[in-house]
């Protein structure tokens, strides 16, 4: 019984760590990304395909905390006041499609 309880608690803890943006909605994040034309700057930096900025070898975002910080920088560049909901939604979208942080 103790073993079963231990395994159950471990499973719950692991599941909680698996999603760094648990309150996020990836579809809402994609909509926010597109509405704010986020790739406008990325396209210029990456020579046309702005999405390459997320997967380049020398990318500056390597964990969820850095991603949230970067969202604030980029949000400022497009005039978006970054809320917790924006962080979660954009983080969920970018993580699901590019970063795959756990």
MOPAC internal coordinates of N, CA, C and O (Angstrom, degrees):
PM7 1SCF
backbone

  N    0.0000 0     0.00 0     0.00 0    0    0    0
  C    1.4415 1     0.00 0     0.00 0    1    0    0
  C    1.5376 1   110.74 1     0.00 0    2    1    0
  O    1.2310 1   120.34 1   137.16 1    3    2    1
  N    1.3263 1   116.95 1   -42.84 1    3    2    1
  C    1.4644 1   120.26 1   178.10 1    5    3    2
  C    1.5219 1   110.69 1   -63.23 1    6    5    3
  O    1.2310 1   120.66 1   140.73 1    7    6    5
  N    1.3253 1   116.34 1   -39.27 1    7    6    5
  C    1.4628 1   120.63 1   178.91 1    9    7    6
  C    1.5248 1   110.31 1   -63.36 1   10    9    7
  O    1.2310 1   120.42 1   136.61 1   11   10    9
  N    1.3086 1   116.80 1   -43.39 1   11   10    9
  C    1.4585 1   121.14 1   179.25 1   13   11   10
  C    1.5297 1   110.99 1   -62.33 1   14   13   11
  O    1.2310 1   120.45 1   136.26 1   15   14   13
  N    1.3245 1   116.75 1   -43.74 1   15   14   13
  C    1.4524 1   121.19 1   178.09 1   17   15   14
  C    1.5282 1   111.04 1   -63.41 1   18   17   15
  O    1.2310 1   120.35 1   137.49 1   19   18   17
  N    1.3099 1   116.94 1   -42.51 1   19   18   17
  C    1.4590 1   121.68 1   178.42 1   21   19   18
  C    1.5226 1   110.75 1   -61.89 1   22   21   19
  O    1.2310 1   120.12 1   134.77 1   23   22   21
  N    1.3167 1   117.38 1   -45.23 1   23   22   21
  C    1.4620 1   121.27 1   178.93 1   25   23   22
  C    1.5230 1   111.40 1   -63.94 1   26   25   23
  O    1.2310 1   120.41 1   140.73 1   27   26   25
  N    1.3145 1   116.82 1   -39.27 1   27   26   25
  C    1.4537 1   120.91 1   178.68 1   29   27   26
  C    1.5305 1   111.03 1   -64.22 1   30   29   27
  O    1.2310 1   120.30 1   133.74 1   31   30   29
  N    1.3174 1   117.04 1   -46.26 1   31   30   29
  C    1.4618 1   120.83 1   178.73 1   33   31   30
  C    1.5213 1   111.51 1   -64.10 1   34   33   31
  O    1.2310 1   120.16 1   139.80 1   35   34   33
  N    1.3185 1   117.31 1   -40.20 1   35   34   33
  C    1.4620 1   121.22 1   177.43 1   37   35   34
  C    1.5219 1   110.67 1   -62.96 1   38   37   35
  O    1.2310 1   120.66 1   138.80 1   39   38   37
  N    1.3241 1   116.34 1   -41.20 1   39   38   37
  C    1.4547 1   121.44 1   179.39 1   41   39   38
  C    1.5244 1   111.12 1   -63.01 1   42   41   39
  O    1.2310 1   120.47 1   137.34 1   43   42   41
  N    1.3165 1   116.70 1   -42.66 1   43   42   41
  C    1.4667 1   120.55 1   178.57 1   45   43   42
  C    1.5185 1   110.67 1   -65.32 1   46   45   43
  O    1.2310 1   120.21 1   136.38 1   47   46   45
  N    1.3193 1   117.20 1   -43.62 1   47   46   45
  C    1.4676 1   121.22 1   179.57 1   49   47   46
  C    1.5169 1   111.13 1   -62.89 1   50   49   47
  O    1.2310 1   119.99 1   139.34 1   51   50   49
  N    1.3158 1   117.63 1   -40.66 1   51   50   49
  C    1.4619 1   122.20 1   179.14 1   53   51   50
  C    1.5189 1   110.53 1   -65.41 1   54   53   51
  O    1.2310 1   120.59 1   137.64 1   55   54   53
  N    1.3298 1   116.48 1   -42.36 1   55   54   53
  C    1.4634 1   120.31 1   179.29 1   57   55   54
  C    1.5264 1   110.50 1   -63.52 1   58   57   55
  O    1.2310 1   120.38 1   141.72 1   59   58   57
  N    1.3089 1   116.87 1   -38.28 1   59   58   57
  C    1.4593 1   120.67 1  -179.94 1   61   59   58
  C    1.5225 1   111.36 1   -65.34 1   62   61   59
  O    1.2310 1   119.86 1   147.42 1   63   62   61
  N    1.3092 1   117.88 1   -32.58 1   63   62   61
  C    1.4558 1   121.96 1   179.77 1   65   63   62
  C    1.5203 1   112.04 1   -80.58 1   66   65   63
  O    1.2310 1   119.92 1   162.55 1   67   66   65
  N    1.3125 1   117.75 1   -17.45 1   67   66   65
  C    1.4557 1   121.45 1  -172.76 1   69   67   66
  C    1.5277 1   113.19 1   -70.91 1   70   69   67
  O    1.2310 1   119.44 1   154.91 1   71   70   69
  N    1.3213 1   118.68 1   -25.09 1   71   70   69
  C    1.4510 1   121.15 1  -177.06 1   73   71   70
  C    1.5247 1   110.17 1  -119.12 1   74   73   71
  O    1.2310 1   119.88 1   -74.53 1   75   74   73
  N    1.3222 1   117.84 1   105.47 1   75   74   73
  C    1.4609 1   119.59 1  -178.58 1   77   75   74
  C    1.5331 1   113.47 1   -73.08 1   78   77   75
  O    1.2310 1   119.80 1   169.65 1   79   78   77
  N    1.3323 1   117.99 1   -10.35 1   79   78   77
  C    1.4656 1   122.27 1   179.99 1   81   79   78
  C    1.5307 1   109.30 1  -129.31 1   82   81   79
  O    1.2310 1   120.52 1  -117.00 1   83   82   81
  N    1.3305 1   116.60 1    63.00 1   83   82   81
  C    1.4627 1   120.91 1  -172.02 1   85   83   82
  C    1.5279 1   114.43 1   -64.95 1   86   85   83
  O    1.2310 1   119.78 1   156.99 1   87   86   85
  N    1.3260 1   118.03 1   -23.01 1   87   86   85
  C    1.4599 1   120.95 1   179.57 1   89   87   86
  C    1.5249 1   111.98 1   -95.65 1   90   89   87
  O    1.2310 1   120.82 1  -173.74 1   91   90   89
  N    1.3204 1   116.03 1     6.26 1   91   90   89
  C    1.4573 1   119.88 1  -175.02 1   93   91   90
  C    1.5092 1   114.11 1   -89.61 1   94   93   91
  O    1.2310 1   121.44 1   -26.65 1   95   94   93
  N    1.3120 1   114.84 1   153.35 1   95   94   93
  C    1.4515 1   123.68 1   175.62 1   97   95   94
  C    1.5316 1   106.30 1  -121.61 1   98   97   95
  O    1.2310 1   120.49 1   -70.64 1   99   98   97
  N    1.3172 1   116.66 1   109.36 1   99   98   97
  C    1.4666 1   121.06 1  -174.52 1  101   99   98
  C    1.5293 1   112.01 1   -60.69 1  102  101   99
  O    1.2310 1   119.91 1   142.57 1  103  102  101
  N    1.3303 1   117.78 1   -37.43 1  103  102  101
  C    1.4739 1   120.43 1   179.55 1  105  103  102
  C    1.5346 1   110.36 1   -65.19 1  106  105  103
  O    1.2310 1   120.37 1   139.01 1  107  106  105
  N    1.3222 1   116.90 1   -40.99 1  107  106  105
  C    1.4645 1   120.61 1   176.87 1  109  107  106
  C    1.5242 1   110.27 1   -66.53 1  110  109  107
  O    1.2310 1   120.31 1   144.46 1  111  110  109
  N    1.3360 1   117.00 1   -35.54 1  111  110  109
  C    1.4545 1   121.56 1   177.22 1  113  111  110
  C    1.5191 1   111.73 1   -65.08 1  114  113  111
  O    1.2310 1   120.44 1   138.24 1  115  114  113
  N    1.3157 1   116.77 1   -41.76 1  115  114  113
  C    1.4711 1   121.57 1   177.35 1  117  115  114
  C    1.5239 1   110.04 1   -61.75 1  118  117  115
  O    1.2310 1   120.84 1   136.78 1  119  118  117
  N    1.3274 1   115.99 1   -43.22 1  119  118  117
  C    1.4721 1   120.43 1   179.24 1  121  119  118
  C    1.5286 1   110.22 1   -62.39 1  122  121  119
  O    1.2310 1   120.40 1   135.89 1  123  122  121
  N    1.3187 1   116.84 1   -44.11 1  123  122  121
  C    1.4606 1   121.89 1   178.38 1  125  123  122
  C    1.5281 1   110.98 1   -63.21 1  126  125  123
  O    1.2310 1   120.65 1   138.10 1  127  126  125
  N    1.3172 1   116.37 1   -41.90 1  127  126  125
  C    1.4672 1   123.15 1   178.11 1  129  127  126
  C    1.5308 1   110.13 1   -58.77 1  130  129  127
  O    1.2310 1   121.24 1   133.19 1  131  130  129
  N    1.3263 1   115.24 1   -46.81 1  131  130  129
  C    1.4670 1   120.08 1  -178.55 1  133  131  130
  C    1.5255 1   112.17 1   -71.73 1  134  133  131
  O    1.2310 1   120.07 1   137.57 1  135  134  133
  N    1.3391 1   117.47 1   -42.43 1  135  134  133
  C    1.4662 1   120.95 1  -179.09 1  137  135  134
  C    1.5232 1   112.22 1   -60.78 1  138  137  135
  O    1.2310 1   120.64 1   146.23 1  139  138  137
  N    1.3166 1   116.38 1   -33.77 1  139  138  137
  C    1.4641 1   120.37 1  -178.75 1  141  139  138
  C    1.5163 1   112.74 1   -94.05 1  142  141  139
  O    1.2310 1   120.76 1  -173.81 1  143  142  141
  N    1.3349 1   116.15 1     6.19 1  143  142  141
  C    1.4615 1   122.44 1   177.30 1  145  143  142
  C    1.5277 1   111.04 1    50.64 1  146  145  143
  O    1.2310 1   121.59 1  -132.03 1  147  146  145
  N    1.3196 1   114.56 1    47.97 1  147  146  145
  C    1.4658 1   120.33 1  -175.34 1  149  147  146
  C    1.5233 1   113.27 1   -59.24 1  150  149  147
  O    1.2310 1   120.36 1   148.44 1  151  150  149
  N    1.3120 1   116.92 1   -31.56 1  151  150  149
  C    1.4636 1   118.52 1  -177.82 1  153  151  150
  C    1.5238 1   113.45 1   -77.58 1  154  153  151
  O    1.2310 1   119.89 1   174.35 1  155  154  153
  N    1.3092 1   117.82 1    -5.65 1  155  154  153
  C    1.4777 1   120.57 1   178.71 1  157  155  154
  C    1.5364 1   109.94 1   -53.15 1  158  157  155
  O    1.2310 1   120.82 1   128.99 1  159  158  157
  N    1.3034 1   116.04 1   -51.01 1  159  158  157
  C    1.4656 1   120.75 1  -179.54 1  161  159  158
  C    1.5342 1   110.49 1   -72.93 1  162  161  159
  O    1.2310 1   120.78 1   139.51 1  163  162  161
  N    1.3075 1   116.11 1   -40.49 1  163  162  161
  C    1.4698 1   120.19 1  -179.27 1  165  163  162
  C    1.5265 1   111.14 1   -61.69 1  166  165  163
  O    1.2310 1   120.60 1   138.52 1  167  166  165
  N    1.3351 1   116.46 1   -41.48 1  167  166  165
  C    1.4700 1   120.18 1   179.77 1  169  167  166
  C    1.5257 1   110.89 1   -57.80 1  170  169  167
  O    1.2310 1   120.64 1   136.38 1  171  170  169
  N    1.3182 1   116.39 1   -43.62 1  171  170  169
  C    1.4674 1   120.39 1   180.00 1  173  171  170
  C    1.5261 1   110.95 1   -64.71 1  174  173  171
  O    1.2310 1   120.59 1   138.59 1  175  174  173
  N    1.3208 1   116.48 1   -41.41 1  175  174  173
  C    1.4692 1   120.36 1  -178.42 1  177  175  174
  C    1.5259 1   113.04 1   -71.02 1  178  177  175
  O    1.2310 1   120.55 1   149.24 1  179  178  177
  N    1.3360 1   116.56 1   -30.76 1  179  178  177
  C    1.4584 1   119.88 1  -173.81 1  181  179  178
  C    1.5287 1   113.25 1  -106.23 1  182  181  179
  O    1.2310 1   119.82 1  -169.63 1  183  182  181
  N    1.3059 1   117.94 1    10.37 1  183  182  181
  C    1.4613 1   120.75 1   175.56 1  185  183  182
  C    1.5092 1   114.38 1    73.15 1  186  185  183
  O    1.2310 1   120.37 1  -148.80 1  187  186  185
  N    1.3210 1   116.89 1    31.20 1  187  186  185
  C    1.4639 1   119.45 1   174.65 1  189  187  186
  C    1.5079 1   115.32 1   123.95 1  190  189  187
  O    1.2310 1   119.38 1   134.71 1  191  190  189
  N    1.3135 1   118.78 1   -45.29 1  191  190  189
  C    1.4677 1   121.62 1  -179.80 1  193  191  190
  C    1.5249 1   109.07 1  -103.40 1  194  193  191
  O    1.2310 1   121.23 1   -87.86 1  195  194  193
  N    1.3136 1   115.24 1    92.14 1  195  194  193
  C    1.4536 1   121.03 1  -176.63 1  197  195  194
  C    1.5135 1   114.83 1   -61.17 1  198  197  195
  O    1.2310 1   120.11 1   153.46 1  199  198  197
  N    1.3335 1   117.39 1   -26.54 1  199  198  197
  C    1.4590 1   119.93 1  -179.68 1  201  199  198
  C    1.5316 1   113.07 1   -66.20 1  202  201  199
  O    1.2310 1   120.33 1   160.32 1  203  202  201
  N    1.3112 1   116.98 1   -19.68 1  203  202  201
  C    1.4704 1   119.92 1   177.60 1  205  203  202
  C    1.5270 1   111.86 1   -63.85 1  206  205  203
  O    1.2310 1   120.28 1   159.94 1  207  206  205
  N    1.3199 1   117.08 1   -20.06 1  207  206  205
  C    1.4602 1   120.49 1  -179.92 1  209  207  206
  C    1.5317 1   111.14 1   -61.93 1  210  209  207
  O    1.2310 1   120.79 1   151.45 1  211  210  209
  N    1.3378 1   116.09 1   -28.55 1  211  210  209
  C    1.4657 1   120.64 1  -177.55 1  213  211  210
  C    1.5263 1   112.73 1   -80.43 1  214  213  211
  O    1.2310 1   119.94 1   156.85 1  215  214  213
  N    1.3027 1   117.72 1   -23.15 1  215  214  213
  C    1.4660 1   120.46 1  -173.48 1  217  215  214
  C    1.5258 1   113.78 1  -115.72 1  218  217  215
  O    1.2310 1   120.33 1  -177.52 1  219  218  217
  N    1.3187 1   116.98 1     2.48 1  219  218  217
  C    1.4746 1   119.15 1  -179.48 1  221  219  218
  C    1.5321 1   110.15 1   -62.49 1  222  221  219
  O    1.2310 1   120.71 1   -27.24 1  223  222  221
  N    1.2787 1   116.24 1   152.76 1  223  222  221
  C    1.4643 1   122.52 1  -176.82 1  225  223  222
  C    1.5232 1   111.46 1   -61.71 1  226  225  223
  O    1.2310 1   120.12 1   139.47 1  227  226  225
  N    1.3170 1   117.38 1   -40.53 1  227  226  225
  C    1.4613 1   121.26 1  -176.23 1  229  227  226
  C    1.5329 1   112.46 1   -96.90 1  230  229  227
  O    1.2310 1   120.09 1  -146.99 1  231  230  229
  N    1.3214 1   117.43 1    33.01 1  231  230  229
  C    1.4600 1   119.46 1  -178.07 1  233  231  230
  C    1.5262 1   111.14 1   -63.79 1  234  233  231
  O    1.2310 1   121.19 1   -29.64 1  235  234  233
  N    1.3259 1   115.34 1   150.36 1  235  234  233
  C    1.4677 1   119.60 1  -176.18 1  237  235  234
  C    1.5198 1   112.46 1   -89.88 1  238  237  235
  O    1.2310 1   119.69 1   167.07 1  239  238  237
  N    1.3196 1   118.19 1   -12.93 1  239  238  237
  C    1.4628 1   122.28 1   178.63 1  241  239  238
  C    1.5254 1   108.39 1  -101.28 1  242  241  239
  O    1.2310 1   121.24 1   -63.09 1  243  242  241
  N    1.3325 1   115.24 1   116.91 1  243  242  241
  C    1.4668 1   119.06 1  -178.51 1  245  243  242
  C    1.5295 1   113.24 1  -125.98 1  246  245  243
  O    1.2310 1   120.46 1  -176.91 1  247  246  245
  N    1.3394 1   116.73 1     3.09 1  247  246  245
  C    1.4674 1   119.43 1   177.23 1  249  247  246
  C    1.5315 1   108.99 1  -157.01 1  250  249  247
  O    1.2310 1   119.97 1   -14.88 1  251  250  249
  N    1.3254 1   117.67 1   165.12 1  251  250  249
  C    1.4621 1   120.37 1  -176.62 1  253  251  250
  C    1.5304 1   114.27 1   -58.92 1  254  253  251
  O    1.2310 1   119.82 1   142.27 1  255  254  253
  N    1.3103 1   117.96 1   -37.73 1  255  254  253
  C    1.4659 1   120.78 1  -179.82 1  257  255  254
  C    1.5312 1   110.31 1   -62.94 1  258  257  255
  O    1.2310 1   120.36 1   137.19 1  259  258  257
  N    1.3201 1   116.92 1   -42.81 1  259  258  257
  C    1.4638 1   120.68 1   177.76 1  261  259  258
  C    1.5332 1   110.91 1   -65.61 1  262  261  259
  O    1.2310 1   120.72 1   144.87 1  263  262  261
  N    1.3266 1   116.23 1   -35.13 1  263  262  261
  C    1.4564 1   119.72 1   178.69 1  265  263  262
  C    1.5231 1   110.52 1   -63.61 1  266  265  263
  O    1.2310 1   120.03 1   134.96 1  267  266  265
  N    1.3165 1   117.55 1   -45.04 1  267  266  265
  C    1.4670 1   120.56 1   179.08 1  269  267  266
  C    1.5285 1   110.22 1   -61.55 1  270  269  267
  O    1.2310 1   120.32 1   136.62 1  271  270  269
  N    1.3189 1   117.00 1   -43.38 1  271  270  269
  C    1.4660 1   120.17 1   178.34 1  273  271  270
  C    1.5323 1   110.27 1   -60.86 1  274  273  271
  O    1.2310 1   120.50 1   138.27 1  275  274  273
  N    1.3075 1   116.65 1   -41.73 1  275  274  273
  C    1.4679 1   121.03 1  -178.82 1  277  275  274
  C    1.5236 1   110.81 1   -68.28 1  278  277  275
  O    1.2310 1   120.29 1   145.04 1  279  278  277
  N    1.3244 1   117.05 1   -34.96 1  279  278  277
  C    1.4594 1   120.30 1   177.41 1  281  279  278
  C    1.5287 1   110.86 1   -59.32 1  282  281  279
  O    1.2310 1   120.84 1   143.05 1  283  282  281
  N    1.3232 1   116.00 1   -36.95 1  283  282  281
  C    1.4635 1   119.52 1   178.55 1  285  283  282
  C    1.5325 1   111.19 1   -68.10 1  286  285  283
  O    1.2310 1   120.37 1   140.48 1  287  286  285
  N    1.3202 1   116.89 1   -39.52 1  287  286  285
  C    1.4700 1   120.49 1   177.65 1  289  287  286
  C    1.5272 1   109.61 1   -63.93 1  290  289  287
  O    1.2310 1   120.72 1   130.48 1  291  290  289
  N    1.3097 1   116.22 1   -49.52 1  291  290  289
  C    1.4624 1   120.43 1  -177.73 1  293  291  290
  C    1.5292 1   111.33 1   -68.45 1  294  293  291
  O    1.2310 1   120.48 1   142.47 1  295  294  293
  N    1.3290 1   116.69 1   -37.53 1  295  294  293
  C    1.4587 1   120.00 1   176.99 1  297  295  294
  C    1.5162 1   110.92 1   -59.13 1  298  297  295
  O    1.2310 1   120.70 1   138.80 1  299  298  297
  N    1.3256 1   116.28 1   -41.20 1  299  298  297
  C    1.4604 1   120.61 1   177.21 1  301  299  298
  C    1.5165 1   112.17 1   -62.34 1  302  301  299
  O    1.2310 1   120.79 1   144.82 1  303  302  301
  N    1.3253 1   116.09 1   -35.18 1  303  302  301
  C    1.4688 1   120.65 1  -178.88 1  305  303  302
  C    1.5258 1   112.03 1   -67.52 1  306  305  303
  O    1.2310 1   120.44 1   151.88 1  307  306  305
  N    1.3362 1   116.75 1   -28.12 1  307  306  305
  C    1.4728 1   119.77 1  -179.34 1  309  307  306
  C    1.5226 1   112.15 1  -106.22 1  310  309  307
  O    1.2310 1   120.51 1  -174.91 1  311  310  309
  N    1.3380 1   116.63 1     5.09 1  311  310  309
  C    1.4546 1   120.41 1   177.62 1  313  311  310
  C    1.5165 1   114.81 1    79.93 1  314  313  311
  O    1.2310 1   120.32 1  -156.43 1  315  314  313
  N    1.3149 1   117.00 1    23.57 1  315  314  313
  C    1.4644 1   121.71 1   179.46 1  317  315  314
  C    1.5250 1   109.58 1   -99.09 1  318  317  315
  O    1.2310 1   120.54 1   -58.61 1  319  318  317
  N    1.3132 1   116.57 1   121.39 1  319  318  317
  C    1.4594 1   120.39 1   174.75 1  321  319  318
  C    1.5275 1   107.00 1   -78.80 1  322  321  319
  O    1.2310 1   120.65 1   -70.24 1  323  322  321
  N    1.3110 1   116.36 1   109.76 1  323  322  321
  C    1.4512 1   122.66 1  -172.20 1  325  323  322
  C    1.5365 1   111.11 1   -74.92 1  326  325  323
  O    1.2310 1   120.80 1   -64.96 1  327  326  325
  N    1.3226 1   116.07 1   115.04 1  327  326  325
  C    1.4584 1   121.99 1   175.61 1  329  327  326
  C    1.5234 1   109.08 1   -96.99 1  330  329  327
  O    1.2310 1   120.65 1    -8.94 1  331  330  329
  N    1.3284 1   116.37 1   171.06 1  331  330  329
  C    1.4664 1   120.13 1   175.71 1  333  331  330
  C    1.5314 1   110.08 1   -59.47 1  334  333  331
  O    1.2310 1   120.27 1   139.59 1  335  334  333
  N    1.3222 1   117.08 1   -40.41 1  335  334  333
  C    1.4709 1   121.26 1   179.73 1  337  335  334
  C    1.5279 1   110.14 1   -63.27 1  338  337  335
  O    1.2310 1   120.20 1   137.71 1  339  338  337
  N    1.3233 1   117.22 1   -42.29 1  339  338  337
  C    1.4643 1   120.31 1   177.20 1  341  339  338
  C    1.5281 1   110.44 1   -61.48 1  342  341  339
  O    1.2310 1   120.58 1   134.52 1  343  342  341
  N    1.3386 1   116.49 1   -45.48 1  343  342  341
  C    1.4730 1   120.82 1   178.19 1  345  343  342
  C    1.5245 1   110.68 1   -55.22 1  346  345  343
  O    1.2310 1   121.33 1   132.49 1  347  346  345
  N    1.3210 1   115.06 1   -47.51 1  347  346  345
  C    1.4620 1   120.04 1  -176.80 1  349  347  346
  C    1.5261 1   111.69 1   -67.26 1  350  349  347
  O    1.2310 1   120.35 1   134.49 1  351  350  349
  N    1.3216 1   116.94 1   -45.51 1  351  350  349
  C    1.4653 1   120.02 1  -178.39 1  353  351  350
  C    1.5287 1   112.19 1   -68.12 1  354  353  351
  O    1.2310 1   120.45 1   130.94 1  355  354  353
  N    1.3277 1   116.74 1   -49.06 1  355  354  353
  C    1.4675 1   119.66 1   178.19 1  357  355  354
  C    1.5260 1   110.88 1   -64.14 1  358  357  355
  O    1.2310 1   120.67 1   138.42 1  359  358  357
  N    1.3271 1   116.32 1   -41.58 1  359  358  357
  C    1.4617 1   120.30 1   177.34 1  361  359  358
  C    1.5169 1   111.59 1   -59.89 1  362  361  359
  O    1.2310 1   120.56 1   136.34 1  363  362  361
  N    1.3321 1   116.53 1   -43.66 1  363  362  361
  C    1.4695 1   120.53 1   179.15 1  365  363  362
  C    1.5264 1   111.19 1   -62.55 1  366  365  363
  O    1.2310 1   120.63 1   136.02 1  367  366  365
  N    1.3341 1   116.39 1   -43.98 1  367  366  365
  C    1.4675 1   120.49 1   179.18 1  369  367  366
  C    1.5275 1   111.69 1   -63.03 1  370  369  367
  O    1.2310 1   120.62 1   129.21 1  371  370  369
  N    1.3258 1   116.42 1   -50.79 1  371  370  369
  C    1.4643 1   119.87 1  -177.65 1  373  371  370
  C    1.5238 1   111.60 1   -66.99 1  374  373  371
  O    1.2310 1   120.57 1   142.41 1  375  374  373
  N    1.3157 1   116.52 1   -37.59 1  375  374  373
  C    1.4525 1   119.67 1   179.55 1  377  375  374
  C    1.5246 1   111.34 1   -67.90 1  378  377  375
  O    1.2310 1   120.65 1   137.19 1  379  378  377
  N    1.3127 1   116.37 1   -42.81 1  379  378  377
  C    1.4678 1   120.79 1  -179.46 1  381  379  378
  C    1.5280 1   111.59 1   -63.87 1  382  381  379
  O    1.2310 1   120.64 1   142.31 1  383  382  381
  N    1.3228 1   116.39 1   -37.69 1  383  382  381
  C    1.4651 1   119.82 1  -173.05 1  385  383  382
  C    1.5232 1   115.77 1   -97.76 1  386  385  383
  O    1.2310 1   120.20 1   158.51 1  387  386  385
  N    1.3502 1   117.21 1   -21.49 1  387  386  385
  C    1.4553 1   118.38 1  -173.82 1  389  387  386
  C    1.5340 1   114.64 1  -133.22 1  390  389  387
  O    1.2310 1   120.10 1   128.18 1  391  390  389
  N    1.3103 1   117.41 1   -51.82 1  391  390  389
  C    1.4652 1   120.44 1  -169.49 1  393  391  390
  C    1.5273 1   114.46 1   -81.98 1  394  393  391
  O    1.2310 1   120.36 1   135.48 1  395  394  393
  N    1.3096 1   116.92 1   -44.52 1  395  394  393
  C    1.4753 1   122.33 1  -179.60 1  397  395  394
  C    1.5216 1   113.07 1    60.48 1  398  397  395
  O    1.2310 1   120.53 1  -138.87 1  399  398  397
  N    1.3403 1   116.59 1    41.13 1  399  398  397
  C    1.4678 1   120.69 1   175.84 1  401  399  398
  C    1.5269 1   108.60 1   -72.23 1  402  401  399
  O    1.2310 1   121.35 1   -27.91 1  403  402  401
  N    1.3261 1   115.02 1   152.09 1  403  402  401
  C    1.4731 1   120.39 1   176.63 1  405  403  402
  C    1.4868 1   109.71 1  -119.59 1  406  405  403
  O    1.2310 1   120.10 1   180.00 1  407  406  405

